[in-house]
Amino acid sequence: MFDNEQVRSFHMFFVFFPIDILFLDSKKRIVAVKEHFLPFTFFTPKVAFRYAVEVDAGLAEKRGLRIGTKLFSSQQTL
């Protein structure tokens, strides 16, 4: 969780297995997805985001998580 929405870069140094990352805006809607983010690589989404949720590699596809999906209801806290 970050204080505001902006574009930020991520790296996978010292992470030795692939993951998916879901990037969410302030309304907790997915604005970008990085699937199978490999160890020792960089990624910068092209859109601003406030939250980054790291999940097991393949989960985004398996669960149908894509841009526009809202992950949390208004009563849940992230």
C-alpha positions in Angstrom: 0.0 0.0 0.0 1.3 3.4 -0.9 0.3 6.9 0.2 -0.9 7.9 -3.3 -1.4 6.8 -6.9 1.6 7.0 -9.1 3.7 5.0 -11.4 6.4 3.0 -9.6 8.9 0.3 -10.7 9.2 -3.2 -9.2 12.1 -5.6 -9.2 12.4 -9.3 -8.3 15.9 -9.3 -6.8 16.2 -12.0 -4.1 12.9 -13.5 -5.1 13.6 -16.9 -6.5 10.3 -17.9 -8.0 7.8 -16.2 -10.4 4.7 -14.4 -9.1 1.8 -12.4 -10.4 1.3 -8.8 -9.2 -2.1 -7.0 -9.3 -1.9 -3.2 -9.4 -4.9 -1.4 -8.0 -6.1 2.2 -7.9 -7.5 4.0 -4.9 -10.9 2.4 -5.6 -9.3 -1.1 -5.4 -9.9 -1.8 -9.1 -7.2 -3.6 -11.1 -5.4 -1.1 -13.4 -2.6 -3.4 -14.5 -1.5 -7.1 -14.1 2.0 -8.5 -14.3 1.7 -12.2 -14.8 4.7 -14.6 -14.2 7.0 -11.9 -13.0 10.3 -13.7 -13.2 13.2 -13.6 -10.7 15.9 -10.9 -11.3 13.8 -8.8 -13.6 12.2 -5.3 -13.5 8.7 -4.2 -14.3 7.1 -0.7 -14.5 3.3 -0.5 -15.1 2.3 2.2 -17.6 -0.4 3.4 -15.2 -0.5 4.9 -11.7 -1.6 2.7 -8.9 -1.9 2.8 -5.1 -1.8 -0.9 -4.1 0.3 -3.8 -5.3 -0.9 -7.3 -4.4 1.5 -10.2 -4.9 0.0 -13.6 -5.6 1.1 -17.0 -6.8 2.1 -17.2 -10.4 -0.8 -18.2 -12.5 -3.5 -17.1 -10.1 -4.5 -14.0 -12.1 -5.3 -16.1 -15.1 -6.9 -19.0 -13.0 -9.2 -16.6 -11.2 -9.9 -14.3 -14.3 -8.4 -11.3 -12.6 -8.0 -8.6 -15.2 -8.0 -4.8 -15.7 -11.3 -3.4 -14.3 -11.9 -6.2 -11.7 -12.7 -4.8 -8.3 -10.9 -6.9 -5.7 -12.5 -5.7 -2.4 -15.9 -4.6 -1.4 -16.4 -1.2 0.1 -16.6 -2.8 3.6 -13.2 -4.6 3.4 -10.0 -2.9 4.3 -6.8 -3.3 2.4 
